[in-house]
Amino acid sequence: MGTRVVAADEAGIAEAAAVIRRGGLVAFPTETVYGLGANALDEVAALGIFTAKRRPADDPLIVHLRDAGELGRVAARLGPVDRLVDRFWPGPLTLVLPRAPSVPRVVTAGRDTVAVRVPAHPVARRLIEAVGVPIAAPSANLFGRPSPTTAAHVLEDLGGRIDLVVDGGPTTVGVESTVLDLTSEPPTILRPGGVPIEELRAVLPTVVARQTSAQDARSPGTALRHYSPRARVDLFTEETPDERLEVHVRDRERAGERVAVLRLPAEPTEAAQELFAALRQLDATRPDVIVARLPPPGGLGAALRDRLRRAANGRVLT
């Protein structure tokens, strides 16, 4: 299959919508990362996502809606939904809710819950509107790789495996959506992301976060090794002094390994925007190991820490 790249203009979105309506696969920008979209109500089309990404069948997809008014097409509403939707949609918050019968079980990995969000990116919203149906869309990368934040990243992983890429430029948030399970009591964050827990608790004080090392089959992106470059990631705690990192780099080099060091901005919003692109850029130099340090917790730091822990297969050094 040849993968075409089109501009995020009226003609490009119309072409992308036509591809999805006929059962094809289209990568498109959201505010978080690029998603790989198919008709969420078409079982065969949704299966194509798993094939193209080499994604395990037990890893559910997120269903993207045009607006909150479409929620009833794919899910049942639960008590706190309206408060959360009014505050955070459109935006990087995914809600896990009871699945409506219209959603094929392949999309939900056989479960009775479905993950749903309304993206804020104008290209994503125009595409969903043009298609006329909800779009199932995980990140547009090979399973386990760092998520794509540009069209070039999509082509690096999925060129020749999907029909079309809509190039809307770099994404703005840079890490995936927060996944909040409203079918549990108390409501539980299954994956930290673009909406920090502090903001959620301002609306819903009972929200809790599960352990980041755990895997929850109701949520995408929770495999222990995920968002990973090809190189091994040696990850250190935020308290680790620079001198300790320098010693580790020298030791690895003496052992004959090629070493790259991940340096992210101190400001969490900027760090989130750069994380996946930086991992891909370093990985392109073919190191044996990438050395990184956890950012401080709090705010978007929780999402950054989660992604780096998974990139390092859960292993944190001191």
The 8 nearest C-alpha neighbors of each residue, nearest first, counted from 0:
[[1, 159, 160, 2, 161, 162, 158, 3],
 [2, 0, 159, 3, 162, 158, 160, 161],
 [3, 1, 162, 159, 163, 158, 161, 0],
 [2, 4, 163, 164, 1, 162, 5, 158],
 [3, 5, 164, 163, 165, 166, 2, 6],
 [6, 4, 165, 11, 166, 164, 3, 7],
 [5, 7, 166, 11, 8, 165, 167, 4],
 [6, 8, 167, 11, 165, 166, 12, 5],
 [9, 7, 11, 6, 10, 12, 5, 122],
 [8, 10, 12, 11, 13, 7, 6, 14],
 [9, 11, 13, 8, 12, 14, 7, 6],
 [12, 10, 14, 8, 5, 6, 13, 7],
 [11, 13, 15, 9, 14, 10, 126, 16],
 [12, 14, 10, 16, 11, 15, 9, 17],
 [15, 13, 11, 17, 12, 16, 10, 18],
 [16, 14, 12, 18, 17, 13, 11, 25],
 [15, 17, 130, 13, 19, 18, 14, 129],
 [16, 18, 20, 14, 15, 19, 13, 21],
 [19, 17, 23, 15, 21, 16, 20, 14],
 [20, 18, 23, 22, 16, 21, 17, 37],
 [19, 21, 17, 22, 18, 16, 130, 38],
 [20, 22, 18, 19, 23, 17, 44, 16],
 [23, 21, 44, 19, 20, 18, 38, 37],
 [24, 22, 19, 18, 21, 37, 162, 44],
 [23, 25, 37, 162, 161, 36, 19, 35],
 [26, 24, 163, 36, 164, 35, 162, 27],
 [27, 25, 35, 164, 34, 36, 139, 165],
 [26, 28, 165, 33, 34, 164, 25, 35],
 [29, 27, 33, 167, 123, 34, 32, 170],
 [28, 30, 120, 31, 32, 33, 123, 118],
 [29, 31, 120, 170, 171, 172, 119, 32],
 [32, 30, 172, 173, 175, 174, 29, 170],
 [33, 31, 148, 29, 173, 147, 170, 175],
 [34, 32, 28, 27, 139, 29, 147, 148],
 [33, 35, 138, 139, 136, 137, 26, 27],
 [36, 34, 26, 139, 136, 25, 137, 138],
 [35, 37, 136, 25, 135, 24, 134, 26],
 [36, 38, 24, 135, 134, 19, 44, 45],
 [39, 37, 134, 41, 40, 19, 135, 44],
 [38, 40, 135, 134, 133, 41, 37, 45],
 [39, 41, 102, 38, 103, 42, 101, 133],
 [42, 40, 44, 38, 39, 43, 45, 103],
 [41, 43, 45, 44, 103, 46, 40, 105],
 [44, 42, 46, 45, 41, 47, 22, 105],
 [45, 43, 22, 47, 41, 46, 42, 37],
 [44, 46, 42, 47, 48, 43, 37, 41],
 [47, 45, 43, 49, 48, 44, 42, 50],
 [46, 48, 50, 44, 45, 49, 51, 43],
 [49, 47, 51, 46, 45, 50, 52, 35],
 [48, 50, 54, 46, 52, 47, 53, 51],
 [51, 49, 47, 53, 48, 52, 46, 54],
 [50, 52, 48, 160, 49, 53, 47, 161],
 [51, 53, 141, 54, 49, 142, 50, 48],
 [54, 52, 50, 49, 51, 142, 141, 55],
 [53, 55, 49, 52, 142, 56, 50, 58],
 [56, 54, 57, 58, 53, 49, 142, 52],
 [55, 57, 58, 108, 54, 49, 105, 59],
 [56, 58, 108, 55, 59, 216, 109, 107],
 [57, 59, 56, 55, 219, 108, 216, 60],
 [60, 58, 107, 108, 219, 106, 57, 218],
 [61, 59, 106, 137, 135, 107, 136, 62],
 [62, 60, 114, 115, 135, 136, 137, 63],
 [61, 63, 135, 115, 134, 114, 136, 133],
 [64, 62, 134, 116, 117, 133, 115, 135],
 [65, 63, 117, 133, 66, 116, 69, 62],
 [64, 66, 124, 127, 128, 117, 69, 63],
 [67, 65, 68, 64, 117, 69, 89, 70],
 [66, 68, 69, 70, 117, 84, 64, 65],
 [67, 69, 66, 70, 71, 65, 64, 72],
 [70, 68, 67, 71, 72, 66, 64, 65],
 [69, 71, 72, 67, 68, 73, 74, 64],
 [70, 72, 74, 73, 69, 75, 76, 68],
 [73, 71, 70, 69, 74, 99, 101, 102],
 [72, 74, 99, 71, 70, 102, 98, 101],
 [75, 73, 99, 98, 71, 97, 70, 96],
 [74, 76, 97, 71, 99, 96, 77, 98],
 [77, 75, 80, 74, 78, 96, 71, 97],
 [76, 78, 80, 79, 75, 181, 96, 182],
 [79, 77, 80, 76, 81, 181, 82, 182],
 [80, 78, 82, 81, 77, 83, 203, 181],
 [81, 79, 83, 82, 77, 78, 84, 76],
 [80, 82, 84, 83, 79, 85, 78, 76],
 [83, 81, 85, 80, 84, 79, 86, 202],
 [82, 84, 86, 80, 81, 85, 87, 79],
 [85, 83, 88, 81, 87, 86, 82, 80],
 [84, 86, 82, 83, 81, 87, 88, 80],
 [85, 87, 83, 84, 88, 82, 202, 81],
 [86, 88, 84, 90, 83, 89, 85, 92],
 [89, 87, 90, 84, 117, 86, 85, 92],
 [88, 90, 119, 117, 118, 87, 66, 91],
 [89, 91, 119, 88, 118, 87, 92, 117],
 [92, 90, 176, 193, 194, 177, 118, 93],
 [91, 93, 177, 176, 90, 178, 116, 194],
 [94, 92, 116, 178, 115, 177, 114, 179],
 [93, 95, 179, 115, 114, 178, 180, 96],
 [96, 94, 114, 180, 113, 181, 179, 112],
 [95, 97, 112, 113, 182, 181, 74, 94],
 [98, 96, 112, 75, 74, 111, 113, 99],
 [99, 97, 112, 74, 113, 111, 96, 73],
 [98, 100, 74, 73, 101, 102, 75, 97],
 [101, 99, 102, 98, 103, 73, 74, 104],
 [102, 100, 99, 73, 103, 40, 72, 98],
 [101, 103, 40, 100, 99, 73, 104, 98],
 [104, 102, 105, 42, 106, 40, 101, 41],
 [103, 105, 109, 107, 106, 108, 102, 110],
 [104, 106, 108, 103, 107, 109, 42, 46],
 [107, 105, 104, 60, 108, 103, 59, 45],
 [106, 108, 59, 104, 110, 109, 105, 113],
 [109, 107, 59, 57, 105, 110, 106, 104],
 [110, 108, 104, 107, 105, 111, 57, 106],
 [109, 111, 107, 112, 108, 104, 217, 113],
 [110, 112, 98, 97, 113, 109, 107, 104],
 [113, 111, 97, 98, 96, 110, 95, 107],
 [112, 114, 98, 95, 96, 107, 97, 115],
 [113, 115, 95, 61, 94, 62, 93, 96],
 [116, 114, 62, 93, 94, 61, 63, 113],
 [115, 117, 93, 63, 92, 64, 118, 94],
 [118, 116, 89, 64, 63, 66, 88, 65],
 [119, 117, 90, 89, 120, 29, 116, 91],
 [118, 120, 89, 90, 30, 121, 117, 29],
 [119, 121, 29, 30, 123, 122, 118, 124],
 [122, 120, 124, 123, 125, 119, 29, 118],
 [123, 121, 125, 124, 120, 126, 7, 28],
 [124, 122, 126, 120, 121, 125, 29, 28],
 [123, 125, 121, 127, 126, 122, 65, 128],
 [126, 124, 128, 122, 123, 127, 121, 129],
 [125, 127, 129, 123, 128, 124, 12, 122],
 [128, 126, 130, 124, 129, 125, 65, 131],
 [127, 129, 125, 131, 126, 130, 65, 124],
 [128, 130, 126, 127, 131, 16, 125, 13],
 [131, 129, 16, 127, 128, 132, 126, 20],
 [130, 132, 128, 129, 127, 133, 20, 16],
 [133, 131, 130, 134, 127, 38, 39, 128],
 [132, 134, 64, 39, 63, 62, 38, 127],
 [135, 133, 39, 38, 63, 37, 62, 36],
 [136, 134, 62, 39, 37, 36, 61, 63],
 [137, 135, 36, 35, 34, 61, 134, 60],
 [136, 138, 34, 60, 35, 61, 139, 135],
 [137, 139, 34, 33, 140, 35, 146, 136],
 [140, 138, 35, 34, 33, 153, 26, 137],
 [141, 139, 156, 138, 153, 146, 142, 52],
 [140, 142, 52, 156, 144, 53, 143, 157],
 [141, 143, 54, 52, 144, 53, 140, 225],
 [142, 144, 225, 226, 227, 141, 145, 224],
 [143, 145, 226, 227, 142, 141, 228, 146],
 [146, 144, 226, 227, 275, 228, 147, 143],
 [145, 147, 140, 275, 138, 144, 226, 148],
 [148, 146, 152, 33, 149, 153, 32, 140],
 [147, 149, 32, 170, 169, 33, 173, 146],
 [150, 148, 169, 151, 152, 147, 168, 170],
 [149, 151, 153, 152, 166, 154, 164, 168],
 [152, 150, 154, 149, 153, 155, 147, 148],
 [151, 153, 147, 155, 149, 150, 154, 148],
 [154, 152, 150, 151, 155, 156, 157, 147],
 [153, 155, 158, 157, 151, 156, 152, 150],
 [154, 156, 152, 153, 157, 158, 151, 140],
 [157, 155, 154, 140, 153, 141, 158, 152],
 [158, 156, 154, 160, 153, 155, 159, 140],
 [157, 159, 154, 160, 2, 156, 155, 161],
 [160, 158, 1, 0, 2, 161, 157, 162],
 [159, 161, 157, 158, 51, 0, 2, 162],
 [162, 160, 24, 2, 159, 163, 157, 158],
 [163, 161, 2, 24, 25, 23, 3, 1],
 [162, 164, 3, 25, 2, 4, 161, 26],
 [163, 165, 26, 4, 25, 27, 166, 3],
 [164, 166, 27, 5, 7, 6, 4, 26],
 [167, 165, 6, 150, 168, 7, 164, 5],
 [166, 168, 7, 28, 165, 169, 6, 122],
 [167, 169, 166, 149, 170, 150, 28, 148],
 [170, 168, 149, 148, 171, 167, 150, 28],
 [171, 169, 30, 148, 32, 173, 31, 172],
 [170, 172, 30, 173, 272, 31, 169, 32],
 [173, 171, 31, 272, 30, 174, 170, 271],
 [172, 174, 272, 31, 271, 171, 32, 170],
 [175, 173, 31, 172, 271, 192, 193, 32],
 [176, 174, 31, 192, 32, 193, 177, 173],
 [177, 175, 91, 192, 193, 92, 93, 178],
 [176, 178, 192, 191, 92, 190, 193, 194],
 [177, 179, 93, 190, 189, 188, 94, 92],
 [180, 178, 188, 94, 187, 189, 95, 93],
 [181, 179, 95, 187, 182, 186, 94, 183],
 [180, 182, 186, 183, 95, 96, 179, 94],
 [183, 181, 180, 96, 95, 184, 186, 97],
 [184, 182, 186, 181, 185, 180, 187, 95],
 [185, 183, 186, 182, 187, 181, 180, 205],
 [184, 186, 183, 187, 205, 206, 207, 181],
 [187, 185, 181, 206, 184, 183, 180, 207],
 [188, 186, 207, 180, 208, 179, 206, 189],
 [187, 189, 179, 208, 190, 178, 180, 207],
 [188, 190, 178, 179, 187, 209, 218, 180],
 [189, 191, 178, 177, 188, 192, 221, 218],
 [192, 190, 177, 302, 301, 188, 178, 189],
 [193, 191, 177, 176, 302, 175, 194, 174],
 [192, 194, 176, 91, 177, 175, 195, 174],
 [193, 195, 192, 177, 91, 92, 196, 198],
 [196, 194, 298, 197, 198, 299, 193, 192],
 [195, 197, 199, 198, 200, 194, 298, 206],
 [196, 198, 200, 195, 199, 201, 298, 297],
 [199, 197, 201, 196, 200, 195, 194, 202],
 [200, 198, 196, 201, 202, 197, 203, 195],
 [199, 201, 204, 203, 202, 197, 198, 206],
 [200, 202, 198, 199, 203, 204, 197, 196],
 [203, 201, 200, 199, 204, 83, 82, 198],
 [202, 204, 200, 205, 199, 201, 206, 79],
 [205, 203, 200, 206, 201, 202, 199, 207],
 [204, 206, 203, 185, 207, 200, 186, 187],
 [207, 205, 186, 204, 187, 200, 203, 185],
 [208, 206, 187, 188, 205, 186, 209, 185],
 [209, 207, 188, 187, 210, 189, 206, 196],
 [208, 210, 189, 211, 188, 187, 207, 213],
 [209, 211, 212, 213, 208, 189, 214, 188],
 [212, 210, 213, 305, 209, 190, 214, 221],
 [213, 211, 210, 223, 313, 214, 308, 309],
 [212, 214, 211, 210, 215, 223, 221, 209],
 [215, 213, 221, 222, 216, 223, 212, 211],
 [214, 216, 217, 218, 221, 213, 189, 219],
 [215, 217, 218, 58, 214, 57, 219, 59],
 [218, 216, 215, 59, 219, 112, 110, 95],
 [219, 217, 216, 215, 189, 59, 220, 221],
 [220, 218, 59, 58, 221, 60, 217, 216],
 [219, 221, 222, 218, 225, 190, 58, 226],
 [220, 222, 214, 219, 215, 223, 218, 190],
 [223, 221, 224, 214, 225, 220, 309, 213],
 [222, 224, 309, 312, 225, 221, 313, 212],
 [225, 223, 312, 309, 222, 310, 227, 311],
 [224, 226, 143, 309, 227, 310, 222, 223],
 [227, 225, 145, 144, 143, 310, 146, 306],
 [226, 228, 310, 144, 225, 145, 143, 229],
 [229, 227, 230, 144, 282, 145, 278, 279],
 [228, 230, 227, 282, 231, 144, 285, 287],
 [231, 229, 288, 287, 228, 286, 232, 282],
 [230, 232, 288, 289, 287, 233, 229, 311],
 [231, 233, 311, 289, 288, 290, 234, 230],
 [234, 232, 290, 289, 291, 311, 231, 288],
 [233, 235, 291, 315, 292, 316, 232, 290],
 [236, 234, 292, 316, 315, 317, 293, 291],
 [237, 235, 293, 238, 239, 292, 317, 316],
 [236, 238, 293, 239, 294, 292, 295, 235],
 [239, 237, 236, 240, 235, 317, 293, 292],
 [238, 240, 236, 237, 317, 235, 243, 241],
 [241, 239, 242, 243, 238, 244, 237, 245],
 [240, 242, 244, 243, 245, 239, 246, 238],
 [241, 243, 245, 240, 244, 246, 239, 247],
 [244, 242, 246, 241, 245, 240, 247, 239],
 [245, 243, 247, 241, 246, 242, 248, 240],
 [244, 246, 242, 248, 247, 243, 241, 249],
 [245, 247, 249, 243, 244, 248, 250, 242],
 [248, 246, 250, 244, 245, 249, 251, 243],
 [247, 249, 245, 251, 246, 250, 252, 244],
 [250, 248, 252, 246, 247, 251, 253, 245],
 [251, 249, 247, 253, 252, 248, 246, 254],
 [250, 252, 254, 248, 253, 249, 256, 247],
 [251, 253, 256, 249, 255, 254, 250, 248],
 [254, 252, 250, 255, 251, 249, 256, 248],
 [253, 255, 251, 252, 256, 250, 249, 257],
 [256, 254, 252, 253, 251, 257, 250, 287],
 [255, 257, 252, 251, 287, 254, 258, 288],
 [256, 258, 286, 287, 252, 288, 255, 259],
 [259, 257, 288, 286, 289, 256, 287, 252],
 [260, 258, 289, 286, 290, 288, 281, 261],
 [259, 261, 290, 289, 291, 262, 258, 281],
 [262, 260, 291, 290, 263, 289, 259, 277],
 [263, 261, 260, 264, 291, 292, 277, 290],
 [262, 264, 270, 265, 261, 274, 273, 269],
 [265, 263, 270, 266, 269, 262, 267, 273],
 [264, 266, 267, 263, 270, 269, 294, 268],
 [265, 267, 264, 269, 268, 270, 263, 271],
 [268, 266, 270, 269, 299, 271, 300, 265],
 [269, 267, 271, 270, 266, 272, 299, 172],
 [268, 270, 272, 271, 267, 266, 264, 273],
 [269, 271, 267, 264, 273, 263, 272, 268],
 [272, 270, 173, 268, 274, 269, 273, 174],
 [271, 273, 173, 269, 270, 172, 274, 171],
 [272, 274, 270, 271, 276, 277, 275, 269],
 [275, 273, 277, 271, 276, 270, 272, 278],
 [276, 274, 278, 277, 145, 273, 146, 279],
 [275, 277, 279, 273, 278, 274, 280, 148],
 [276, 278, 280, 274, 275, 279, 273, 281],
 [279, 277, 275, 281, 280, 276, 282, 274],
 [278, 280, 282, 276, 277, 281, 283, 275],
 [279, 281, 277, 283, 282, 278, 276, 284],
 [282, 280, 278, 283, 279, 284, 277, 259],
 [281, 283, 279, 284, 285, 280, 278, 228],
 [282, 284, 280, 285, 281, 279, 286, 278],
 [283, 285, 282, 281, 286, 280, 259, 279],
 [286, 284, 283, 282, 287, 230, 281, 257],
 [287, 285, 257, 288, 258, 284, 230, 259],
 [286, 288, 257, 230, 256, 258, 231, 285],
 [287, 289, 231, 230, 258, 286, 232, 259],
 [290, 288, 259, 232, 260, 258, 233, 231],
 [289, 291, 260, 233, 232, 234, 261, 259],
 [292, 290, 234, 261, 260, 235, 233, 289],
 [291, 293, 235, 234, 236, 237, 294, 290],
 [294, 292, 237, 236, 304, 235, 295, 291],
 [293, 295, 237, 300, 304, 292, 296, 303],
 [294, 296, 300, 237, 293, 297, 304, 301],
 [297, 295, 300, 301, 294, 298, 304, 299],
 [296, 298, 300, 301, 299, 295, 195, 197],
 [297, 299, 195, 300, 301, 197, 296, 196],
 [300, 298, 301, 302, 195, 267, 297, 303],
 [299, 301, 296, 303, 297, 298, 302, 295],
 [302, 300, 304, 299, 296, 303, 297, 305],
 [301, 303, 192, 191, 305, 299, 304, 300],
 [304, 302, 300, 306, 305, 301, 307, 299],
 [303, 305, 301, 307, 302, 306, 293, 300],
 [304, 306, 302, 308, 303, 307, 301, 211],
 [307, 305, 309, 303, 308, 304, 310, 302],
 [306, 308, 310, 304, 309, 305, 311, 303],
 [309, 307, 313, 311, 305, 310, 306, 304],
 [308, 310, 224, 312, 225, 311, 306, 223],
 [309, 311, 227, 307, 226, 308, 225, 312],
 [310, 312, 232, 308, 309, 313, 314, 307],
 [313, 311, 224, 309, 310, 314, 223, 308],
 [312, 314, 308, 311, 309, 223, 315, 212],
 [313, 315, 312, 311, 316, 308, 234, 233],
 [316, 314, 234, 235, 313, 236, 317, 308],
 [317, 315, 235, 234, 236, 314, 233, 239],
 [316, 235, 236, 239, 315, 238, 234, 243]]
